[in-house]
Amino acid sequence: MPKRCFIITGTSKGMGEALSRTMLDRGDTVYGISRSEAAETLAQRPGYIHTRFDLMQTAHIDRMLCSILQQIDPDEYEMICLVNNAAMLEPLKLVEDMLPEEVTANIQISLIAPMILTSVFIRDTRGWEIRKKVVQITSGSGSAANPAMSVYSTAKAGLNMFTRCAGTELSDRVEVIAVDPGMVDTPMQAIARNKNAEDFALSVYFEQAYQAGQLKKPDELAEHLARIIDARLESGRVLTYLENE
């Protein structure tokens, strides 16, 4: 398989870490971004390059991503792919209980950062004569009005619309898609199910799904995402896990 290059956010744990391992196992190069140090499973792997960066610092994302792209020689790869995986689940609160700083942090990480990363990625690879793809990790919450999830759901709904808008502009130049992976056993899921039910009523639902074994394993999802990345798709599509890639 031809060598590919990935830029993946949120690689310190969960889906981002699993996807990074999967791509490295395939012989690809991965530039990981997270606000903490590289995961132990990735730190010493050949082909993994880590950037420690807090995506809440949206004013500096342009410079950070430009620095990564300058390290990449497009002649070495047949494809480059940006995966916007990092997101913030909280605040899981009723609207009247949310703090302004909580709302700001969530929207910066979950929506503004992916929008800027996508824009810079497309702009700075414009002259690269290789396949280019952007994958936004979205959620079913982007189309569901659930109590105490208004900020997260709004961010994901915005990411879905941004993906569709980008698709109308990019045509065949860059594949920009969003993928809803369904329920995955990640630290974010643990946060949801461990919330006090009096504060977050849906915690019972998340706990039941976990106890019933309904959550996908991150490695399972990573393999599925790898197949979606391999497939050539119309730019602007928003996929669910169950859709054929």
N, C-alpha and C positions, 0 to 999 in steps of 0.2 A: 504494500500500500504506500503511495507517495506520502512524503513527510508533510505535516501540517503544523501550523503555529496557532496557539490559543492564548487569549488574554481572558482570564476568568476572575471575577470578583467574588469575595467571600470564601476564600479557599482554606481558611483556618479550621473549618469544621463542616459537618453536614454534607449537603449536596455538592457544594463547591469543592470540598476536599475529595469526595468520591469521584467526581467527574475528572478532576485533575489526575488522580491515580489511574483512572481508566485510559485517559489519553496518553499518559506517559507509558503505560504498558503497551500501547500501540506503536510506540516509537516517536510520538509527536513531542513538540516543545511546548511548555506551558509557562506563561508569565502569570503568576498569581498575585492577587491584590487583596489585602485584608488589613484591618487596623491593628492586628496583633502579629506576633511572630509567625513564621511558617509552621504549619502543622508538623509534628515529628515524623509522620508518615511521608512527608514531602521534602523536608529540609535537605536531606542528603541525596535525593534522587537526581541522577544525571538528566539534564533537560528541563529541570524546574528552576525558575528564577523568580524570587519573591520580592515584592515591593510592599513595604509597610506604609499604609496610607489610610487615613480616616475619611471616608467618602462624605461625611458631613461637612468637610471643608470644600464645599462646591466651587469656591472661587479659585481653587488651586488644581482642580481636576484636569483642566486643559494642559497645564504644564507637566503634570505627572504622567498623563498618557502619552504626550508628545515624547517625553523622555524614554518611555518604553518602546514606542514605535521606532525611535532613532536607533535602537539596538538591533532591530530586525532587518535582515537582508532579504527582501522579497524573492530574490533569485534562488534562495535556498528552499523555497516552499511552493507547493501547488495550491495551498489555501491558507488564509488567515481568518480566524473566527473570534469575535468578541462575545463572551457569555456574561450577561448582566444578571448575576445570581444573588448578590448581596441584597438584603432587605431587612426591615425592622418591623416586628409584629406589634409591639406596644406603642401607644397606650391602648390597653383593652379596658376601656372605661366608657360610661355613658357620656354623651356629648357635653352635658353641663359640668362634668367632673374633670374634663381634660384640661391640662395645663398648656399654655401657649408654647412653652419650650419643648413639650413632648410632641405636639403636633408638628412643629417646625423640624425637629430631628427626624421624625418618621418620613415626612415628605421629602426632605433633603436626600436621605439615603435611598428610599424606595422608589422615588419618581424622578426628582431633579437630577440625581447622579447618573442614572441610566440614560436619561435624555442627553445630558452633556457628553457622556462617554460615547454614545452612539454618534452624535454629531461630529465630535473630534475624530473618531475612528474613520468615518466615511470621508471627511475632509482630508485627513492626512494620508490616506491610502489611495486617493483618487487616481494617481498615476501608476499604481501597481497593477501589473498585467497578470494577476492571479485571481482565483476565486475568492470572494469576500462574503462573509456571513455574520449576522448579528442575531444572537438568540437571547430573548428576554424571558426570564423565568417569572411567570405570572401565577395567578391563583384563581380558583373558582370563586373566591371571595370578591373578585373584581366584577362579578355579575350577580352577587347575592347581597341583599340588604339584611345583615345580621346585627343584632343589638350589641353594643360595646365594641364593634369592630369597624367603626365608620372611617377611621383614618387609614388603616391598612387597606380596607376595601376600596376607598377612594383612590389611593395610590396605585393599586393594581388595575382599577378601571381606567385610570389615566394612562398607565403603561400600555394597556391594550389599545386604546385609541391612538396613542403616539405611534405604535407599531403599524396600525392600519394607515395612518396618514403618511408615514414614511414609505409604505408600500406603494402608495399612489404616486410618489415622487421618483422612486428609485427604479422601478420596472425591473429590468434584467441586470442592472449595474451591481447591485448589492442585495443579497437576500436578507431581509429583516423580518424575523418571525417571533412570535411569543408562544411559549409552551406552558400549559397548566399541568403540572405533574400529578395533581391529585394529592392525597394525604401520604406524607412520607415521614418516616421516623427520624426526625431531626431535633436539634435543641429547641427550635422554634415551636415544634409540636409539644415538646415537654413543658415549655412555658405555658402554653394554652391549657393543657390538661391539669396542670398543677395550681392553677389559679383558684382562689376561693370562689365557690359557686355563688355565694351571695354577691360578690363583686362582678363575676363574669359567669353568667348562667350557662353559656355554651361549654364551659369546662367539663361538664358532665358528658356532653356529646363526644368531646375529644378523648376523654378517659375511656368511654365505652368502645370507641373505635380502636383504641390502643389495646384494651383487654381482649377484644374480639379478634385481634391479629389482622386488622384491616389496613394497617399502615405498610406502605412499601418500604423496602430497605434502600438506603442511599445507593448502594452498589447496583441494585436492580434498576433504579432510575437512571443511573449513570450510563449503563449499557443501552437503555432505551434512548436517552438523549444522544448518544453516539450514533445510533442509527438515523435519528432525525437530522443530525448534522451531516451525515453522509448523503442523505437524500437531497435532491434539488427540488426546492419548493418555491411556489409563487410568493414574492415579497409582499408582506402585509398580512399574512395568515396568522390567526390565533388558534393554536391547536390544543386539544385536550389529550390527556394520556391515552385514552382509548381510541383516538382517531388513528387511522393508518397513516404512517409517515410517508 
